[in-house]
């Protein structure tokens, strides 16, 4: 339905008010289509707010979006800073474990919005959390606020992490 809607919306060219359309619609446009109305950075900031699960997790379209986002943001290694993590939004859900590990805690806030994880992503998240080298600090220093911020990641935490969290 969304891809059909995109065809209707773009029938006479790309509308100037594209940002006012539902974010999910943008999943079916390319960054070059969007370029007429804004930057690729703005496009991916909007994509990061979309429901990526409209596209199948391992689909070539979803993989291509991530590759284009990394290129747009000029991310050439596996380390992603907080600012770029913010732009990527839900696209971080598709990043491999090497990105999660080398970005430290920079991705945790966005990762907590993901519906599910691959086993290697879960292991990387546990490793980053256990290290305590995040803005949230070690689990022994967490408060109810911290747990609320990371609520989407709680199912990933193992016993060794959970037992350290203060009652």
C-alpha positions, 0 to 999 in steps of 0.5 A: 500500500505504501509503495502504491501511495508513493507512486501517487504522491510522486506522480507529478514530481516530488512534493515540496512538503514531503516532510509533512507526509507519514515517515513510513512513506519515505521508506519507498523513496530514495535519498536522491528523490528526496534531495530536491526537498532537503539533505540526505541527512534530513532524509535519514533523520526522517527514515530513522523515525519511520516504522522500519518493520514495514520492510522485512528485516533482512530485505535488500531494501532495508540493507540498502537504506542502512548502507546509504545512511552510513555513506550519507553520514560519512561513517567509514568505520564501525564507530558511531557518535551520539549525533549520528546515532540520533540521525539513524534512529531505528536504523541502528536496529540493523547495525551489526555487533561490531558497530554496537561494540565499537560505539560503546553506549552511543547506540543504546538509546536507539537500540532500546526502540528495536523490536528484536535482535539477532543473537550477536547483537544481544551479546554485543549489547550485554558486553557494552552494558557490562563494561559500564563505560556508557553515559548510563554508568555501570548497572550498580549505579542505575536508578529507576530512570535509567531502567526506564530509558533502557526499558526496550533492552531489559529482555536482552539483559542476562542474570549477571547484569540484572543482579547488579541493578539496585532494588 
